[in-house]
Amino acid sequence: MASTSNKGLSSSISTLIYKYEVQSVLYMLEPWEKALFNIILLSIIALSAMTVIQYTPLLYSKLTT
């Protein structure tokens, strides 16, 4: 029974990856281009998250005083 749930989980993850590649047109690119695009995208997301985490307390304290 555990292998069935793993197979379903694996299938759903591969479906999500396929949808991501189709919607962002990554399926047309070569593997090194996909990797470069994903690295840039993850860098932007990480830097945005770090900015929000760093500056939200400052903004909140300025708004409450």
C-alpha positions in Angstrom: 0.0 0.0 0.0 2.9 2.4 0.6 4.2 1.9 -2.9 0.8 3.0 -4.2 0.9 6.3 -2.3 4.5 6.8 -3.4 3.5 6.2 -7.0 0.7 8.7 -6.7 2.9 11.3 -5.1 5.6 10.8 -7.7 2.9 11.1 -10.4 1.5 14.3 -9.0 5.0 15.9 -8.6 5.9 15.0 -12.2 2.6 16.5 -13.3 3.3 19.8 -11.4 6.8 19.9 -12.9 5.3 19.4 -16.4 2.8 22.2 -15.8 5.5 24.5 -14.6 7.6 23.8 -17.7 4.7 24.3 -20.1 3.4 27.5 -18.5 6.8 29.1 -18.4 7.9 27.7 -21.8 10.9 25.9 -20.3 10.1 22.7 -22.2 11.7 24.3 -25.3 15.0 25.1 -23.7 18.1 23.0 -23.3 18.9 21.6 -19.8 21.6 24.3 -19.1 19.1 27.0 -20.1 16.5 25.6 -17.8 19.0 25.4 -15.0 20.1 29.0 -15.5 16.5 30.2 -15.6 15.6 28.3 -12.4 18.7 29.7 -10.6 17.8 33.3 -11.6 14.2 32.8 -10.6 15.1 31.2 -7.2 17.6 34.0 -6.6 14.9 36.6 -7.2 12.5 34.9 -4.9 15.1 34.4 -2.1 16.3 38.0 -2.3 12.7 39.2 -2.2 11.9 37.0 0.8 15.1 38.3 2.6 14.1 41.9 1.9 10.6 41.3 3.3 12.0 39.6 6.4 14.5 42.3 7.0 12.5 45.4 6.4 9.0 44.4 7.6 9.8 45.0 11.3 11.3 48.4 10.5 8.2 49.4 8.5 5.9 48.0 11.2 7.6 50.0 14.0 7.5 53.2 12.0 3.8 52.7 11.3 2.9 52.0 14.9 4.8 55.0 16.4 
